[in-house]
Amino acid sequence: MQDQTISTRIKARFPILTWGRAYDRQDLNGDLVAAVIVTIMLIPQSLAYALLAGLPAQVGIYASILPLVAYAIFGTSRALAVGPVAVVSLMTASALAPLGLQSVADYTVAAALLALISGAMLLVMGLLRLGLIANFLSHPVIAGFITASGLLIAASQAKHVLGVSAHGHTLPDILTALWHARGDINLITLMVGAGALGFLFWVRRSMSRVLQSVLGLSASMAGTLTRIAPVLAVVGTTVLAWVLALPDMGVAVVGEVPTGLPSLGLSGLNWSVIPMLLGPAALISIIGYVESVSVAQTLASKRQQRIEPDQELIALGASNIASGLSGGYPVTGGFARSVVNFDAGARTPAAGAFTAVGLLLAAMYLTPLLYFLPKATLAATIIVAVLSLVDLGILKRAWTYSRADFAAVFTTILLTLGAGVELGVAAGVILSLLLFVWKTSRPHVAEVGLVPGSQHFRNILRHKVITDPSFVTLRIDESLYFANARRMEDMILARVHRNKEELKHVVLMCSAVNEIDLSALESLEAINRRLRDLHIQLHLSEVKGPVMDRLSTCHFLDDLTGRVFLSQYDAFNALRNQNEKSAA
């Protein structure tokens, strides 16, 4: 029995031992096809995201090799593809900018160190089973942050399309720099960039439809080809730059990309920068985890599979550590490449390992072919990709549904654009927590009565219900804790004093109360004492088991002037019968 328990734990930590044991030829064929398609897609994408992070282009490829292998060993998703993504690349650039590093080598080492720190944090969170920490990032905050990041990324890449030098980490800074550089626009670069943008937008909007109607391809195949079509823009503009000698006309190209792989480990590490990287690493870890788990859960549900959120923390932690040790930077599960991986037929995480082999071969033999690749093309690739993440409609939806959520979305967008990504997401998280405390500190307390002909109780202001002047039932629609305990006490006593001469009983209907903390318990004790002085009994109904267990550990139930009823209907009948007997 003990051996089985140990075996189960080992398999839980190393999912490869589960799916690998049942691996067959059908899995192999599906994974190989998916790996070829994803490899073709990842080469230009990895280069582009590395430039977005302010790193040499080849670092993007380094960050896409060993992380895929690590995830294949530890990950629970059958289709998730791990590597550089736009938002994390932007956060990496923002995290490294304040360090003031002058040399490319120091900057690259700092990026790898950031990946290691992020990986260690994710690994510890996974071992401590802290996957729930992602719940502190509400959907409005995530939507606002991703929307603002998409706009910020698109603006930051405009300089490559225009062929100018413009720097900044906030939208006002970027737009100001672009305005001042307007006289330096390189028309040839603009033509290349605009052409790539036009082609990529056409690909995203129309190519799938054309492939289906003209060539008769299936929707799945057309979708897959559409997602890897950016490679055509890369190949076309690279050949164009080579044939027409565009670098001599001022068109910036990727240039020489070193062949081969870096040595494992960190050389030239500056330990003094670690304290400055801890905060950004924590934000990158949480944002990356939320994005990755969201993608993994979406894809898993399509095949009736499931993922383990806590194990995903470990898998992402291992992937980031692998990235840091191999000269990469922080990575996470990307939506676009994961969808391509899924649609191309990936059946197991082995598809990621095969993709890593393809990228390894590309790093060793294909990088010389990238010399003439225009940076404007990579910028266009990024712009088209990130604009699909922008959802300004979230502002209207949030305003219509909840002004509190609108405040969280608007604040996150505004601060991310105006003050930077770290401050934006941190403010969004803090505001969400403050709004949660504010909303739960003002619990909805409804006076309820019996719906005629039923055993249901509803708000007396919304329904025609049966009540009794000798007792009042108040339904508390929130767990009771320190932030709302005093307000709940004031609301109950205010209701009692409206007709305290007639009242003999107060019933607190606790069907929505999941917890009562010590502060709330003291408030309940105070209410019990105040009502006793008024010769009014306090009763509870529909108290949940865990809450009852907690109350049983103290003297409150012994001191309670009334009773605890199993249901509100029992309380209503018992108190009404008691009053009728007293009247008789």
Secondary structure, DSSP 4 states (H G I P E B T S, - for coil): -HHHHHHHHHHHH-THHHHTTT--HHHHHHHHHHHHHHHHHHHHHHHHHHHHTTS-HHHHHHTTTHHHHHHHHH---SS--EE--HHHHHHHHHHHGGG---SHHHHHHHHHHHHHHHHHHHHHHHHTT-GGGGGGS-HHHHHHHHHHHHHHHHHHHHHHHHT-----SSHHHHHHHHHHTGGG--HHHHHHHHHHHHHHHHIIIIIHHHHHHHS---HHHHHHHHHHTHHHHHHHHHHHHHHTTGGGGT--B------S-PPSS-SS--GGGHHHHHHHHHHHHHHHHHHHHHHHHHHHHHTT----HHHHHHHHHHHHHHHHHTT----EE-HHHHHHHHHTT--STHHHHHHHHHHHHHHHHTGGGGTT-BHHHHHHHHHHHHHTT--THHHHHHHHH-HHHHHHHHHHHHHHHHH-HHHHHHHHHHHHHHHHHHHHTS--EEEEEEPTTSS-EEETTTS--B-BTTEEEEEE-S-B-TTTHHHHHHHHHHHHHHSTTT--EEEEE-TT---B-HHHHHHHHHHHHHHHHTT-EEEEES--HHHHHHHTTSSHHHH-SS-EESSHHHHHHHHHHHHHHHH-
